[in-house]
Amino acid sequence: MATTETQLMLSVGLIEKDVNGDTLWVWCYPSVGDELREVLLSKCCLTHDGRDFHTFVFGQFSRTWYYITTMEVQEPTALNKVTHFSVVVTAKDFNPEKYAALSRILCRMYVKHGSPVKMMEAYITVLTKGICQSDENGSFLIKDYDVRKAYLAGSVKDVVSQFGMETIILYTALMLKKRIVVHHPRIEALLEFTRVLPALVWHRKDWSILHPYIHLSDAELEDLKKCPGYIAGFVNPEVSNRTDLFDVFVNLPDSTITVSQSAKEAMAMGKLHKDIGQLIVQSAEDAEKSDSQVIKDISVKTKEILANLVALADECEDSKITLEGLKQRHFPPATENFLFHLAAAEQLLRI
């Protein structure tokens, strides 16, 4: 068990803010590259000039997930010159709850011992045995944190209650692997909302498309642009002017969704979209249904659409769909358009 699960962790690091107000990257095991370290420092709230304090943030850069837990040091402790510190864990997998739990234990160890040595020992124990036990600091078992739980931790029902029938725009954009940008000034709201969206296309179980906390910096935008489709979260309102970054723009505080001019043709809506939208809304509004049941309802509909698409492809040469082949079916224009772009996204299109 421990081998595959534990090998997902990549590093643990420490950022401190001292009594003079200086914030420094002070320690790391085994190592973190220079570019990633700069990104991690920019994500840590201790470098933000005393603005908002965030106990836990997470995100992704260059295919590495990072999880940052920040604590204020309450007197008296072994850390007499430190006012705040952040523990930074990097890993290959998306699992905020798992790494938040581990980081809390590492934080408590650091406060107690005032040295990163105990943190490193705990980290190595988790790496080798998948467990970290400490009487006063709580215990941590990797096997308690199944990735499926992480995928289902957000609330699809909340998304639908905020956007109603417009949720179909998000569903369509995700199905077609488009670029979705989400803005909210509060990082917590951004993390909570964006992490849910990949569940709308559950058949892919792909959270690598999620980049929940992005700054408008060259390194991060360059990294983001390498991804063909994504969900990217920004706290900076200026992102609304960066039309080069999105096909769909979600303004969370205003509850508005805008489709960019360049994506309007691929995202044209018809009866099929209306039917799927109604199914999503009806399922989400059913008080008897849990979030995972809503995700299942959407997934069943998605699989039906994909099965039809594969059946169409199987009738074609090389099992690849062509526009001519679709036209012979006399689908309504919006359905034909959606199936054509979906075939491209699912690599079922002959180019």
N, C-alpha and C positions, 0 to 999 in steps of 0.2 A: 504493500500500500504506500508506504512512506516514499519510496523511490520516485514514482511519477509525480505525486502530489507536491512533495517538498522541493523537487527540482525546479518548480515554477518560480521560487523566490530567487532574486538576483542580488540584492544588496540591502544593507541597512546603513543609514547615515544620520548625522546629528547636526542641527543648526541651532546656534545659541544667540540670545540677545543679552548683552551684559549691562551692568549698571550705568555705563556711559552711553547706552542707547545704540551701540554698534552691534550689527548682526553679521555673524560669520558662520561659514561651513566649517565645523571644527573636527569632524571625525567621520570615517566611513569604513565599512568592511563588506566585501573585499575591495571593491573599487567602483567608481562611477566616472564615466567619460566627462571631459570638460564641457562639452556642449549641453549634455543632459544636466550636469550640475548647475549650469547657468539658468536653465529652464526651471529646475526644482527650486532654486533660490527665488526666482520671480513668482513662483506659485505660493511660496511660504508667506503667510500673512505678516510675519515678523519683519519682512523687508518693505512693508507698505506704509511706512511713516505713521505708525500708530493709528491707522484707520481701523476698519472692522477687524475683529478678532474671530478667527474661524478655528474651531476645535478639530475639524476633520475635513480635508478636501482630497479629491482624487482626480486623476486624469491620465492621459496617454500621450506619449511623445516618442516618435521613432520606434513604434511597435513595443514600447516598454510602458507598462502601467506603473503609476506612482501613487502612493498613499501617504499623506502628510498629517500627522497628529500633533497638535500644538497645546502646550500647557503653560500656565502661569505658575511660577515658583512661589509657594507660600512659605513664609519664614516659620521656624528655622529649619534649614536642611543642610545637607553637605554641599549644596551649590550656593555658596555665599556671595558670589559675584555675578550670578546669573539671574535675570528677572523672568525670562521666558525661554522655552526651548521647543524645538520640533523634532520628532522622530520621523525619518523618511524611509519608507520601505519601497523598493522597486521589485517588480515581478513580471512574469510573462502572462499572468492571468487576470481576468476581471473578477474581483470578489471583494467589494468594499467592506462587507461585514466581517469577513475573515481577517483582513489586514487591520481593520479598526480594533478588533479584539486583541490581536497580537500586539499592536502598537501601544495599547493602553497598559498592557503588562510591562512592556519595555520602558515606557515612561515612568511607571511606578518604581521600577528597579533603578532607573537613573536618579530619580529623586532621593531614593533611600541610600544608594551607595556613592553617588556623586562621581562615578567613573563609568566609562562606556564598556569596561571589561565584562561586567555582569551581563550587559545587553548582548555583547558578542557571544558569550557562552550560551545564553538563552536562544539566540538566533541559530547557532550551530546545532543545538539540541533539536530545535524544530526542523532544521535542514536534514538532520540525520535520522531522527526518530519520529518526526511528525507530532511531537508533543512538547509542551513546556509547562512544567509544574513548579509552583512556588507557593508555599503555604499562605503567606500574607498578601501575595500579589495576584492570586487567582491562578487557575490553570487554563491551558489552551490546547485543544485537540484539533488538528487539521481536519480529521474526518467528520467533525461536526459541521463543516462548512461546505456542503455540496454546491457545485457551481449552478445547478438548477435553481437552488434557493436564491442565489444572487440574481439570476435572470428574472425570477418572479417577484423580487422584493418590492418593485415599484407598483404603482396602481394605474392600470389601463383605464379603470372606471373614472378616475380623477381627470385623466386626459380627455375622455369623451364628455364628461360633465362640463368641462371648460369649453370645448370646441364643437360639441354636437356633430351635426352632419359634415362639418368641415374636416373632421378627423379623416375622411376619405382622401383628402388632399395629401395628408401625411402618409397614409397607407399606400396611395398610388406612387408617391415620390420614393418611398422605401422599396416597393416592389420593382420599380424601374431603376433602382440604384442611383437616384439623383442626390444632389448636394443640399442638405437641409442645414440652415443656420438658425439658431435659437438665441434670442437675447432676453436677459433679465439682469437687473442691477445687483441682485442678491445671489451669490454663488450657490447657497444652499438650495434655493428654488430651482436654479439651473440644473444642478446635479440630480435633484429629485425627478424633474420632468424628463430630461434627456435620456436617463438610463432606462426609462420605460419603452421608448420608441422602438428599439430593435425587436421587442416582443410582438409588435404588429406583424412582423414577417417571421414568425416562430419557426417556419420550416427551415430557415437558414441557421438559426441559433448562432448568429454571428454578431458578437458585441465588439469586434475589432473595428467596426464602422463608427463606434462612439468615441468622440473627442469632446468630453463635456466641459472642459475648462481651457479655453484658448485665449491667448493675448494676441494683439495685432502686431506681433514682432516678426521680423523677417524669417528667423529660424523656424518658428512654429508654423507660419503660413506656407513656407516652402515644404515643410513636412506634410502639412494637410493636403496640399495640392497634388501630392503623390498618390492620394487615394481617389479612385474613380467616383465613389459615392460615399457620403458620410453624414453624420449628425454632429454638428459642432456648436458648442455653447460659448457665448461671449458675454461678459458683464459690461463691456464698453459699447455704448449706444452708437458710436461711430460706425460700427460694423454694418448698420443698415444702408450706408452709402457704398459699401464694398460689393457692388453687384457682380464683380468677377468671382466672388466666393460662393455664391448660392444660386440654386434653382428655385428653392422655396425658403422664404424668410418668416420666422415665427416671432412675433412680438408678444412675449408672455404677459407682461403687465397689462397690455391693452387687449389681450386675447384675440389678436388678429393674425391671419396667415395670408401671405402674399406670394403669388407665383411670378417669377421673373419673366420678362418678355421673351427671352430666348428659350424658356422651357414650356411656354404656353401650348405649343403645338403638341409636344409629347404628352402633356398633362391634360389634354382636352377631355372633358367629362361627358359621359352619356348615360344611357339607361343602366348598363352594367355597373357603373360606378354608384349610381343612385341606389341600386339594389344592395350592393355591398355596404354602402354607407348606412342604409336603413337596418341591415342586419347587425352592424357594429353597434349602432345606437340602441336598438331594441335589446340586444344582449347585455350591454353595459347598464341599461336602466332597470334591468330586472334585479330587484332587491335580493332575490333568493340566490343569485349567482355570485360566486367568488371571482376575483380577478383572474385566477388561473382558468376558470370555466369560460370566461369571456375570451381569453386568449385562445382557448381550444376551439370555441365557436368560429372565431376569425380564421384560425388555422385550417379547419375543415373546409371552409369556403375557398381558401387559397389553394388547398390541395386539389380541389375540384377543378378550379381554373387551370392549374398547372397540368393536371391529368388530361384535360381537353387539349391543351397546347401540345403536350407530348404526343397525343393521338394524332393531331394534325401533322406534326413533324414526322411521325412514323410513316405517313402516307406519301411523304415527299422523298425525293432523291437524297441520299446520304443522311436521312432522318433530320434534314435541316429545312426550316420554313423559308419560303420566299414571299415577297410582297404579292407577286402574281398569284401564287397559290392561295394566299389569304383572300385576294379579291374574288377568286372564283367561288368562295363560300358565301358571298353577298351578306356579310355581317353589316350591322349599322356602322357608319363611318367611325364613330368614337370607339366602338368595340374593336374594329379592325385596327385602328391606330394604336390602341392600348396593347392588343395582342402582338402587334409588330414590334413595339418597343420592349414588351415583356420578353419576347423571344430573343431579342438582342441581349437583354440583361441576363437571361438564363442560358446564353450561349447555344440557342437553338435556331439561330438565324444563319442562312447561307449568305455570305458576303461576296 
